[in-house]
Amino acid sequence: MFNTQQQFADLGQAQLEKSLRLTNIALSGAERLFQLQMGIARDLLTENAKTAKALSGVKSVQELVELQKGLAQPNVEKSIAVARTVYEAASSTQAELNKLVEEQVLEFNKNLVSSLDKAVAQTPAASPAVAAMKKAVESASSAYDAINKTSQRIVTNLTDATVAAVETSAKTVAHAAK
């Protein structure tokens, strides 16, 4: 009886720890994005003040055109940098969440195999069926790992290609504006 109560207590404690870890991952990601937003807001206020001062000193249409050209390129580069930073923060949070899910899947598979081993010990007549179940679990686990690694590789490649294409397009547009 005590063993069952202890198992439930241990299970509850483990679930609480996993929930806290998930919460910490989510809060950490939100905090990174909030800090990024605050930094962007601070930079925008500073830039807007500088732009307003520069605009107040413009005396001709030619000066206005030159000022506008001078402002376009840094804004494109800053937008790309901000997008990259947001992407990195989101990717980092996603990687941590993926790691947590992978750990859960591995733990589940380990517990399932352990339970199957106990079932064989208690009922030797069921060992062929349990062996088949263990084989199925191992095969499913291997397939999950392969699919997970492949999908992560595909997502990384697609994301890198998209980021590169956006950067190239933005730089092309910025150079064309000059």
C-alpha contacts under 8 A as a table, 3 or more apart, distances in Angstrom:
res1	aa1	res2	aa2	distance
1	M	4	T	5.36
1	M	5	Q	6.44
2	F	5	Q	5.08
2	F	6	Q	6.01
3	N	6	Q	5.05
3	N	7	Q	6.09
4	T	7	Q	5.00
4	T	8	F	6.28
5	Q	8	F	5.16
5	Q	9	A	6.16
6	Q	9	A	4.97
6	Q	10	D	6.01
7	Q	10	D	5.05
7	Q	11	L	6.01
8	F	11	L	4.97
8	F	12	G	6.06
9	A	12	G	5.10
9	A	13	Q	6.14
10	D	13	Q	5.04
10	D	14	A	6.08
11	L	14	A	5.09
11	L	15	Q	6.15
12	G	15	Q	5.14
12	G	16	L	6.15
13	Q	16	L	5.08
13	Q	17	E	6.23
14	A	17	E	5.13
14	A	18	K	6.24
15	Q	18	K	5.06
15	Q	19	S	6.12
16	L	19	S	5.07
16	L	20	L	6.16
17	E	20	L	5.08
17	E	21	R	6.13
18	K	21	R	5.02
18	K	22	L	6.15
19	S	22	L	5.08
19	S	23	T	6.13
20	L	23	T	5.00
20	L	24	N	6.09
21	R	24	N	5.06
21	R	25	I	6.20
22	L	25	I	5.16
22	L	26	A	6.27
22	L	97	L	7.36
22	L	100	L	7.74
23	T	26	A	5.16
23	T	27	L	6.07
24	N	27	L	5.09
24	N	28	S	5.91
25	I	28	S	5.16
25	I	29	G	6.28
25	I	93	T	6.64
25	I	96	E	6.88
25	I	97	L	7.14
26	A	29	G	5.23
26	A	30	A	6.23
26	A	93	T	7.20
27	L	30	A	5.00
27	L	31	E	5.95
28	S	31	E	5.03
28	S	32	R	6.25
28	S	93	T	7.80
29	G	32	R	5.19
29	G	33	L	6.38
29	G	89	A	6.63
29	G	90	A	6.96
29	G	92	S	7.85
29	G	93	T	5.49
30	A	33	L	5.16
30	A	34	F	6.07
31	E	34	F	5.00
31	E	35	Q	6.11
32	R	35	Q	5.22
32	R	36	L	6.20
32	R	89	A	6.58
33	L	36	L	4.98
33	L	37	Q	6.16
33	L	86	V	6.90
33	L	89	A	6.92
34	F	37	Q	5.02
34	F	38	M	6.19
35	Q	38	M	5.12
35	Q	39	G	6.16
36	L	39	G	5.12
36	L	40	I	6.17
36	L	85	T	7.97
36	L	86	V	7.72
37	Q	40	I	5.06
37	Q	41	A	6.09
38	M	41	A	5.05
38	M	42	R	6.15
39	G	42	R	5.13
39	G	43	D	6.14
40	I	43	D	5.07
40	I	44	L	5.99
41	A	44	L	5.09
41	A	45	L	6.22
42	R	45	L	5.28
42	R	46	T	6.38
43	D	46	T	5.14
43	D	47	E	6.06
44	L	47	E	5.01
44	L	48	N	5.88
45	L	48	N	5.15
45	L	49	A	6.21
46	T	49	A	5.25
46	T	50	K	6.37
47	E	50	K	5.06
47	E	51	T	6.02
48	N	51	T	4.96
48	N	52	A	5.98
49	A	52	A	5.12
49	A	53	K	6.26
50	K	53	K	5.13
50	K	54	A	6.15
51	T	54	A	4.98
51	T	55	L	6.00
52	A	55	L	5.04
52	A	56	S	6.12
53	K	56	S	5.15
53	K	57	G	6.58
54	A	57	G	5.29
54	A	58	V	6.68
54	A	67	L	7.87
55	L	58	V	5.24
55	L	64	L	7.44
55	L	67	L	7.98
58	V	61	V	7.93
58	V	63	E	5.88
58	V	64	L	6.08
59	K	63	E	6.72
59	K	64	L	7.86
60	S	63	E	5.27
60	S	64	L	6.40
61	V	64	L	4.97
61	V	65	V	6.22
62	Q	65	V	5.13
62	Q	66	E	6.24
63	E	66	E	5.10
63	E	67	L	6.04
64	L	67	L	5.05
64	L	68	Q	6.09
65	V	68	Q	5.08
65	V	69	K	6.24
66	E	69	K	5.14
66	E	70	G	6.14
67	L	70	G	5.03
67	L	71	L	6.25
68	Q	71	L	5.17
68	Q	72	A	6.34
69	K	72	A	5.33
69	K	73	Q	7.23
69	K	177	A	6.94
69	K	178	K	5.92
70	G	73	Q	6.45
70	G	74	P	7.58
71	L	74	P	5.94
71	L	75	N	6.39
72	A	75	N	5.34
72	A	76	V	6.37
72	A	174	A	6.71
72	A	177	A	7.64
73	Q	76	V	5.25
73	Q	77	E	6.33
73	Q	174	A	5.51
73	Q	175	H	7.62
74	P	77	E	5.10
74	P	78	K	6.00
75	N	78	K	5.05
75	N	79	S	6.03
76	V	79	S	5.09
76	V	80	I	6.26
76	V	170	A	6.57
76	V	171	K	7.43
76	V	174	A	6.81
77	E	80	I	5.15
77	E	81	A	6.20
77	E	171	K	7.84
78	K	81	A	4.97
78	K	82	V	6.07
79	S	82	V	5.11
79	S	83	A	6.10
80	I	83	A	5.10
80	I	84	R	6.11
80	I	167	E	6.64
80	I	170	A	7.94
81	A	84	R	5.08
81	A	85	T	6.17
82	V	85	T	5.06
82	V	86	V	6.16
83	A	86	V	5.17
83	A	87	Y	6.07
84	R	87	Y	5.01
84	R	88	E	6.09
84	R	163	V	7.90
85	T	88	E	5.05
85	T	89	A	6.17
86	V	89	A	5.15
86	V	90	A	6.12
87	Y	90	A	5.14
87	Y	91	S	5.90
88	E	91	S	5.00
88	E	92	S	5.97
89	A	92	S	5.16
89	A	93	T	6.31
90	A	93	T	5.20
90	A	94	Q	6.06
91	S	94	Q	4.95
91	S	95	A	5.99
92	S	95	A	5.09
92	S	96	E	6.32
93	T	96	E	5.17
93	T	97	L	6.25
94	Q	97	L	5.05
94	Q	98	N	6.03
95	A	98	N	4.99
95	A	99	K	6.11
96	E	99	K	5.07
96	E	100	L	6.32
97	L	100	L	5.06
97	L	101	V	6.28
98	N	101	V	5.08
98	N	102	E	6.07
99	K	102	E	5.07
99	K	103	E	6.15
100	L	103	E	5.14
100	L	104	Q	6.29
101	V	104	Q	5.01
101	V	105	V	6.24
102	E	105	V	5.09
102	E	106	L	6.14
103	E	106	L	5.10
103	E	107	E	6.02
104	Q	107	E	5.06
104	Q	108	F	6.01
105	V	108	F	5.06
105	V	109	N	6.16
106	L	109	N	5.15
106	L	110	K	6.11
106	L	141	S	7.93
107	E	110	K	5.04
107	E	111	N	6.08
108	F	111	N	5.14
108	F	112	L	6.05
109	N	112	L	5.02
109	N	113	V	6.14
109	N	137	V	6.91
109	N	141	S	7.43
110	K	113	V	5.23
110	K	114	S	6.12
111	N	114	S	4.95
111	N	115	S	6.07
112	L	115	S	5.05
112	L	116	L	6.16
113	V	116	L	4.97
113	V	117	D	6.15
113	V	134	K	6.12
113	V	137	V	7.70
114	S	117	D	5.04
114	S	118	K	6.31
115	S	118	K	5.07
115	S	119	A	6.19
116	L	119	A	4.93
116	L	120	V	6.30
116	L	130	V	6.02
116	L	133	M	7.89
116	L	134	K	7.15
117	D	120	V	5.14
117	D	121	A	6.32
117	D	130	V	7.73
118	K	121	A	5.00
118	K	122	Q	6.22
119	A	122	Q	5.15
119	A	123	T	5.94
119	A	124	P	7.90
119	A	126	A	7.69
119	A	130	V	7.62
120	V	123	T	5.14
120	V	124	P	5.06
120	V	125	A	7.65
120	V	126	A	6.17
120	V	127	S	5.12
120	V	130	V	6.70
121	A	124	P	5.95
123	T	126	A	5.72
123	T	127	S	7.33
124	P	127	S	5.33
125	A	128	P	7.55
126	A	129	A	5.49
126	A	130	V	6.11
127	S	130	V	4.91
127	S	131	A	5.84
128	P	131	A	5.04
128	P	132	A	6.26
129	A	132	A	5.10
129	A	133	M	6.26
130	V	133	M	4.91
130	V	134	K	6.09
131	A	134	K	5.03
131	A	135	K	6.15
132	A	135	K	5.06
132	A	136	A	6.17
133	M	136	A	4.99
133	M	137	V	6.15
134	K	137	V	5.06
134	K	138	E	6.12
135	K	138	E	5.09
135	K	139	S	6.07
136	A	139	S	5.05
136	A	140	A	6.03
137	V	140	A	5.09
137	V	141	S	6.01
138	E	141	S	5.03
138	E	142	S	6.15
139	S	142	S	5.12
139	S	143	A	6.11
140	A	143	A	5.04
140	A	144	Y	6.02
141	S	144	Y	5.05
141	S	145	D	6.19
142	S	145	D	5.13
142	S	146	A	6.21
143	A	146	A	5.13
143	A	147	I	6.06
144	Y	147	I	5.18
144	Y	148	N	5.88
145	D	148	N	5.10
145	D	149	K	6.09
146	A	149	K	5.29
146	A	150	T	6.10
147	I	150	T	5.11
147	I	151	S	5.97
148	N	151	S	5.22
148	N	152	Q	6.10
149	K	152	Q	5.16
149	K	153	R	6.17
150	T	153	R	5.09
150	T	154	I	6.17
151	S	154	I	5.02
151	S	155	V	6.04
152	Q	155	V	5.15
152	Q	156	T	6.06
153	R	156	T	5.15
153	R	157	N	6.14
154	I	157	N	5.15
154	I	158	L	6.07
155	V	158	L	5.15
155	V	159	T	5.94
156	T	159	T	5.14
156	T	160	D	6.03
157	N	160	D	5.17
157	N	161	A	6.11
158	L	161	A	5.11
158	L	162	T	6.05
159	T	162	T	5.03
159	T	163	V	6.04
160	D	163	V	5.17
160	D	164	A	6.10
161	A	164	A	5.12
161	A	165	A	6.09
162	T	165	A	5.06
162	T	166	V	6.11
163	V	166	V	5.16
163	V	167	E	6.10
164	A	167	E	5.14
164	A	168	T	6.09
165	A	168	T	5.11
165	A	169	S	6.05
166	V	169	S	5.08
166	V	170	A	5.99
167	E	170	A	5.13
167	E	171	K	6.08
168	T	171	K	5.19
168	T	172	T	6.07
169	S	172	T	5.03
169	S	173	V	6.13
170	A	173	V	5.12
170	A	174	A	6.05
171	K	174	A	4.95
171	K	175	H	6.05
172	T	175	H	5.18
172	T	176	A	6.06
173	V	176	A	5.02
173	V	177	A	6.18
174	A	177	A	5.12
174	A	178	K	6.70
175	H	178	K	5.29
